[in-house]
Structures are given as C-alpha cells and as structure tokens.
C-alpha cells in the first residue's frame, strides 16, 4: 500500500468515526437526570471501605444499545438524592422500575422472576433464613448483565428470513423508527439463545467445577463433564450439543427454578430422566429412543472416585483439624456424599471402569515402551549389519 | 545396501492381489478412523483453527468415521473369506499361526540385538514381529468394532455398557495408533534401507536378496522346490 493511500484511508476512517460519534442526539437514551455529566468519565471510581476497587463509569453508547436503555438511572438506583451519593441501597431487581408495561399498563418489575429464583436451589435464603455460605450463591447479576440488544437481523449472504421484512412491517404503523427499532429489538432479542452453549458451560462451571465451593454446600463438583461427548460437540459448535441448561432446565422447566435432583420438580430427578434425555417435546429430539436403563447412573461425577478410593483418609486427627477449621473438609465431604448417593451396583460399576482404565494405561505404557526399545535396538543392529556386510 | 544388477534381480510374490487390496483398505480406513476419532479428543485451541467451519467439520467427522468403520468391518469379512476359501489365504493363515519357535526367535533376536548372541535367528515367511502385529490387529479390531457398535446404538444398552465402551474404544484407539506408529512405521518406513517405504505393499513383489535376508527359511524352501522342479523337468 502506498503511503498516500494509507493516509487517505486513515483520514476517511477518522472522519467517519467523528461523524458517527456526533450522531444526532435523539439516537441516544435521553439522560434527563444528567447522570452522565460525571459518570461519562472513564476514570470515575474509588476504593470502598472494604478495600474493593469500584468503577462508576457508564459507557453511554453501550448503555443506549442495552436492554435497559429506556430505564432511567434512578429506575434501579432508587435512592440517589444528594451529592456525594451516600447510604445507597443495593440495586434490587425486584424493584418496580418507571416503565409502564403497555399491555397491562402496570409498572414493570422483575419481581416474579426473583420470586421463582428465591424458591430455587440457588437462592440465598432458606425460607426467611439466610443460608450458610450465602455469599457463594449467585444473585441476579452473577448470571445476568445489562446486555446489548441482539435482535434478529437480516444477514447478507444468508437465506432470507422473516427478519428481513419484520421491521418494515412494524414501521408501517409505528412511524418513529427509533421507537420501532427499540421494541423490535426488545421482542426479537428474546427469540435467540442469550448465550452460546460454550458461554453457558463456562458460566455454570465457574462455580460448579470449584471443588472447595461445592464441598462447602455438601455438593459434588462436576468432575468429568469436559470428558463427555456432549462437551466435545459444544467445542465444535454443534447446534445439537447440550449445555448445562439443556439437561438441567430443558423445555418445561425454568433456569430460575432449578431444583435439587432429589426434588420431583427437577429435570434430572430419576423419574424425569428418560424425558430429559429424549427431549421428545423439544425442537431437538436428543436421544428419542432413550430407555430407563440408558438414562440411569451419573453423567459427569467426580464423587465416584472418592467412593472407590474410600480408604481411611479421614483419620481421627484430620477430623479434629476439620473441626478446628484448620483443614479443608473436601475429601471427607466428597466421600460422605458419594456414600449416600451411590448404590452398591454403581460402586462396583465405577470400580470396573477404573480397573479397565488402569489396565489399559499399564498395557499401553508397557507395550509401547517395549516396542520403542525393541525398535531402537533393531535400528542399531541393522546399522551394524549394513556397515559390516555392505552387500548381502 | 548395495543393489548391483538391480534391474535383473529376481522378485518373488510376497503379497497377493487380495492381500494388497485388504492392506490398502486397512491403512486408508485406519488413518481416516484415527483422525476423525481423535478429533473429539482435541484441545480447544486446535478446534479453534476450524473457525466458522467447526460445525460442518463436526458433521463430516462423524459421518466419515462411520463410513470408514463400515468399510473396515466389511474388510474383516473379506479377509475371513480369503483365509478360509482360497488356497493362498489358507497358506497365509497357516504360516501366520504363532508357534513356540516364535517365542524362541523373539528371545534370541533380543539377545542378538544386545550383542549377547552372535547369531541372528533365521525367520520363516512371517517373523514374530509380523505375527504379533497381525494377531493383535485382529483382537484390537474385534474389540473396537464391538464397542463402536455399542456407541452407535447407544439407546439399546444400559448406560454402564456405554461407559465401558467409550473408555475401551478410546484406550484401544490410543494403543493401536501408538503401536502402528512405533512398530509398523519403523518396520516398513523408517528402518535403515527401507526409507521412505518398502514397495511390497504396492506391487506385492519382494526382491530375492531381501527375501533371502529377512525370511531365510522360506527362501531355502523356495530354492529347494525350484531345484526339485528343475530336476524333475530335466
């Protein structure tokens, strides 16, 4: 590329960027409260009383394209009254925000979702009581961010979809394009999966693969999901590949209401497993011929090993240390859990699996080592013969 | 290896046309199966290379694996027919049967490698290396076929069968691939004098000096037979 061309291109890009930044003001969410006066500065932040770094910067442009773009700041940050903002209440997703939902003309709120979540296994509360280690449990924002709208788009090069005409149809009556665009996004954003399967697994695994955290709640950490064919196919972006939600909250269940597997309302309760594996009612039938025998046993355990290697790991001394809080109860908790959960049959099954694994590991290591040594010796012997004989 | 009079050197048949076709089917399906199979064991960074084509790659991977598997299994039946119902096949089978002599050969060959023994063992048509490879190949093939069918028809079996099968299938594949790379690739590709490859699998012919050197007992038998037939003609 010639230097002039590069210069011209840079110039064009810079100019067009400025034009874009100076886009007409009505494209942005109206900041009637004038919060952006301060919060538009990217350095705005402080170290709070707990020594935690807090950032108070809000990227206006991103916010304007997010699902909450039409909610004013004080819709969620309710008691901001004075400067500096002291004694702020934590944002509560169950707050009624200042948007009136047009179909029923009531103020909008996430209270219903929060209510369902409070009854799920992930809730911080057990009735009115705060659960032990409640900090480990995910609140709304652990999984949900203020997402950027991802509406259905008419993608060039792909076959025409309804998306290519949809917005035009809205605009036939709703002449304000910005208004139509917002509600088009609002509706069609929900027609897509919010996360890729990969991201869903990453999100769930951020807690459920943490053995320490899981053991605090008497749970088994997910041990072998990443060894399964399910995960392999997610890595290849296979649309049929199941992520956590596809089995733990499939069609007919809600992710907000995930229940423990002992609860009959859980998708992985023994009585519901055949339905969950076959997913007969879903768009994608996964294992349509699944039988009760197929759907038994554990899919991605780590406790199986704990049970099989149930030696005398928990000596008296270790138990004393755990009582004093000087040792982690991980091993013992895992074993307790495995003991409760596993039937004798499952115990022998995992024992057989382990034996096969070790048999093959020893066989492969032994046989291949022998072969390598044999062939190296053959190499030198052949060289010797060639030097000595020259002609055969 | 000096090869004087190469053009005029006499050649003997080592692989019949059936054996060569079977071998071509085995190596082509084996490589296909190994590549498409280990693709589900790849780390994420390797899969990222496929970029936007990950999805079709995954689809074709599964399809090719099954096609190659069916061809490989069909080839097993072809070989069984060949071993049972043709004269060449029956002699191949009889010569391939392991004997006590093979164990002795292996021991003395190792001693020869280590320069403890000065005499190299005299091998017949198939030496202990070839017999080991052939029969472990059969065993591995049967194991991997059976477990493969369990994985393919997963819904017909309890989950425990599935768990065992996926473990055995993978482990057997690792074992077979390592064995082929160390044992077979050295023997016919990398061994001094063989590089880049022995041509026997292409034209089926072994040069006289190679036969004499590597399979002396078979060579002696052939020579005696040739002399006997020459004498009877004269």
Interface residues (C-beta under 8 A of the other chain):
Chain A: X229 X232 X233 X235 X236 X237 X238 X239 X287 X289 X290 X291 X293 X294 X295 X296 X297 X349 X352 X353 X356 X357 X360 X361 X363 X364 X367 X368 X371 X372 X374 X375 X377 X378 X379 X380 X381 X382 X383 X386 X390 X391 X392
Chain B: X1 X2 X4 X40 X41 X42 X44 X47 X50 X54 X55 X57 X58 X59 X61 X110 X112 X113 X114 X154 X155 X156 X157 X158 X159 X160 X162 X163 X164 X166 X167 X168 X171 X172 X174 X175 X178 X179 X182 X183 X186 X187 X191 X192 X193 X209 X212 X213
